[in-house]
Structures are given as C-alpha cells and as structure tokens.
Amino acid sequence: LNSSFFNKIGKMLDFYSQFNPSPLSIKQFLDFGMNKCESKSYVFLKKELPVRLANIMKEIALLPDNLLRTPSVGLLSNWYARSFEEVIEFEKTDPTSDNLKRFCMILSHIRDRHADVVQTMAQGIMELKDSQNIEPGMETSIQYFLDRFYMSRISIRMLINQHTLLFGEGSEHAKHIGCIEIDCDPKIVVKDAYENARWLCDQYYYGAPEIVVKEHNELERGEPINIVYVPSHLYHILFEIFKNAMRAVMETHQERGDIPPIQVIIVKGNEDICVKVSDQGGGIPRSSADQLFKYMYSTAPHPSKSDVHTVPLAGFGYGLPISRLYARYFHGDISLMSCDGYGTDAIIYMKRLSDEANELLPIFNKTSSRFYNKSTVSAGDWSNQSSLDMLNQWKLIR
Ligand SMILES: O=S(=O)(c1ccc(O)cc1O)N1Cc2ccccc2C1
C-alpha cells in the first residue's frame, strides 16, 4: 500500500469524516425492511458506510503512538483502509443490477475480513501492556476509545447484516426482518443462553446451577412478554452473564448438594423491558465492581486458580464491556449490582418501543479528538447527547 494510496484515501477520509453518522431506530430498520427496496438501501449505504468507517478511522489515527504502532493495530488499520476503499468505489455509481450484486458481495467480503477485529485489538492492548509504557490517564482514553471503536463496529455490522440478509442469497425467516425478530420472546433466548452456558459449566465443574425463570408483565397483566429486538444481541449478553453467574456459584459452593439456582425475572414496564439475572455466587466488593467493565483490566493474563475469597476479576475477557455495548447500542444498558458475600444481580435494560430504540453511535469531531489531546469543544461525541450532559461527561484526563 504505497503513499499515493494513502494520499487518495486520506482526502476521502477527510471528506467522509466530516459527516455525522445517521442513527437508525429499530422501527426504521423494520419499516424499511417491510417494503424493502434494494436500490434505496444501496444509495443509503454507499454513503453511510464510508461515513461510519471514516469517523472511526480518524479516531484510530489519534491513538497513542505506542498503541498505534503495535503489529495488531497496524493489521486492523489496514483492514479498515481496504474496506473503506472498496466501498467508496461505488460512490458515483448507479444501482444497476450488476452493481447491486457486486455491492452485496463486497459487503459480505468486508464482514469476513473484519471477523477477528475484537481479538486483534485486544492483542494490541496486550502488546501495549507488555511493553510496559502505559502512561497515567492512558487507561481512561483507551477505555473511551474501545467503547467507541467496538460500538462503531457493532453498528457497521448491523447495517451490513440487514442489507445482505434482505437482498443477498439465503432464505427469509418467518417473523424476521433481517436480523430483527418482530416478536422476540426473551424467555426463549434466556433458555437458549442458559443451556449453552450450562453445558460449558458441566464440562468444567461437573455440575451447574439450575435456573428459575419468572415473568412480570406490568403493562398487559398475565400476557406473555415479546419485544422487537435483535435476538443474537440479547443472546450474546445473556450467554456472557450466565457464564459469569455459573462460575461465581460453582466457585463459591464447593459441595454439589447446596448449589443455589440462578433466578431470572423478565419484566415488561411502560418504558423498559428488563431481564434480571440473580446469582448467589458470593458477589464482589464495591471496590472492585468498577473493574468489571474495564478492557485494560480484563486483558490481564489468565488468572491462576484462586481461592473464592479473592475473586479472580481478571480473565473475564471482553465479554462484559462488549455485552454492555450491545445493550447500549439500541439505547438500553446493563447494570451489575453486587452484594459482597452474597451474590450479584445483572440487569439488562431494553427499550420497549422500537421507535425509541435508536442506534447509539460515536461521532468523530473536535469533541472526541479533544478527549485524546486537548482541542476546542464543539458538539457532542455520542449521537444521543444534549449539550448539557456532554459537558459533564467530560473529565479532563490530563
Ligand atoms: O463479580 S461477580 O459477583 C459477577 C460478575 C458479573 C456477573 O454477571 C455475575 C457475577 O456473579 N462474581 C464473579 C466471580 C467469579 C468467581 C468467583 C466468584 C465470583 C463473583
């Protein structure tokens, strides 16, 4: 990739990174998918994908040099540059049937190229940690960057998956619009995630906690609870939470006899649909609770077998931070409430109404670049911010 390639790309990066990404709601994904039109999707994506790619590529370029220069970050930057270049080839083209077909194939190709981005970036962080030159405050900016970097990746893969599922090869699934299920039953996703986590738990601990699932529909008393959501996102979150809960319970209760069950309650309220997963795994002290969502902390080397009183927080991997991004992606969230000495409640929040479930997208601009090095404040750096909370979201890191 010679310098003229980067010069050409550089100008296009500057151009596309000036635009803010356009967040879509689940309702907009649905309405579009109901009466789908491939050329409209093509016209939208051949602008929106370069905008989202350029926004995050500009932010990668702002990373501290010792991270930017790791082999892993070099590799994934190259993937982004090639994918950006492949998409902008379509910039001035019309939606002919040949172009539509080629566009679908390029999108699938890009999705495959970026399959290992999460672990490649995690490897870069490990390389940085091993090089021992972590300056103070760098952890905060790496946490800020990775939340935005992985959220951007979730959003780009959502756009690619919707387009290739709606217009690519492959059969349509009943009651699905792309990867969105119209009446997703959270209880079914809970059971799926539990059974798969339980299988792993049985393999490792020769036993696993049972599960007790309850529902409370405050809106339509006694009615089953359904949500318009992306089941694969909810599954990813629940699988992670069940793995943590089972590990906690099995490492806290050595005797097979008294393994307390994991309790799950699914609640439909006016604004939120929640899934609360409660374990009696001994919990963690408040002093360590904020480490659970840290990337730097989670990239510690694999924990040695520890006794249950010193909870092996490290070695959790990126599971919880990325699960929280999946929940926040459509304006939901995850919160972990632990009672040290007893157990932990993990609460997954989702928007009940699909027109409130808007994508939450990072925006590259002076605000976000100020976070990496001081420059002037202008607009928000997330696509949901009122100016006020943008200000108090700022903590000068240096
Ligand atoms: O930190 S936790 O409270 C905990 C964290 C997240 C979660 O989803 C469930 C949890 O229970 N927990 C993890 C763990 C691992 C080994 C031994 C004891 C514990 C306690």
The ligand as an SDF file (V2000), in Angstrom:
LIG
                    3D

 20 22  0  0  0  0  0  0  0  0999 V2000
  -18.1310  -10.4690   40.1450 O   0  0  0  0  0  0  0  0  0  0  0  0
  -19.2000  -11.3700   40.3970 S   0  0  0  0  0  0  0  0  0  0  0  0
  -20.0120  -11.0760   41.5600 O   0  0  0  0  0  0  0  0  0  0  0  0
  -20.2120  -11.3720   38.9940 C   0  0  0  0  0  0  0  0  0  0  0  0
  -19.9230  -10.5080   37.9440 C   0  0  0  0  0  0  0  0  0  0  0  0
  -20.7290  -10.4890   36.8210 C   0  0  0  0  0  0  0  0  0  0  0  0
  -21.8200  -11.3260   36.7290 C   0  0  0  0  0  0  0  0  0  0  0  0
  -22.5940  -11.2880   35.6170 O   0  0  0  0  0  0  0  0  0  0  0  0
  -22.1200  -12.2010   37.7840 C   0  0  0  0  0  0  0  0  0  0  0  0
  -21.2950  -12.2200   38.9160 C   0  0  0  0  0  0  0  0  0  0  0  0
  -21.5430  -13.0650   39.9580 O   0  0  0  0  0  0  0  0  0  0  0  0
  -18.5910  -12.8570   40.5870 N   0  0  0  0  0  0  0  0  0  0  0  0
  -17.7020  -13.3730   39.5560 C   0  0  0  0  0  0  0  0  0  0  0  0
  -16.9860  -14.4930   40.2360 C   0  0  0  0  0  0  0  0  0  0  0  0
  -16.0840  -15.4170   39.6800 C   0  0  0  0  0  0  0  0  0  0  0  0
  -15.5080  -16.3900   40.5180 C   0  0  0  0  0  0  0  0  0  0  0  0
  -15.8470  -16.4390   41.8530 C   0  0  0  0  0  0  0  0  0  0  0  0
  -16.7690  -15.5190   42.3800 C   0  0  0  0  0  0  0  0  0  0  0  0
  -17.3230  -14.5390   41.5460 C   0  0  0  0  0  0  0  0  0  0  0  0
  -18.3220  -13.4300   41.8500 C   0  0  0  0  0  0  0  0  0  0  0  0
  1  2  2  0
  2  3  2  0
  2  4  1  0
  2 12  1  0
  4  5  1  0
  4 10  2  0
  5  6  2  0
  6  7  1  0
  7  8  1  0
  7  9  2  0
  9 10  1  0
 10 11  1  0
 12 13  1  0
 12 20  1  0
 13 14  1  0
 14 15  1  0
 14 19  2  0
 15 16  2  0
 16 17  1  0
 17 18  2  0
 18 19  1  0
 19 20  1  0
M  END
$$$$
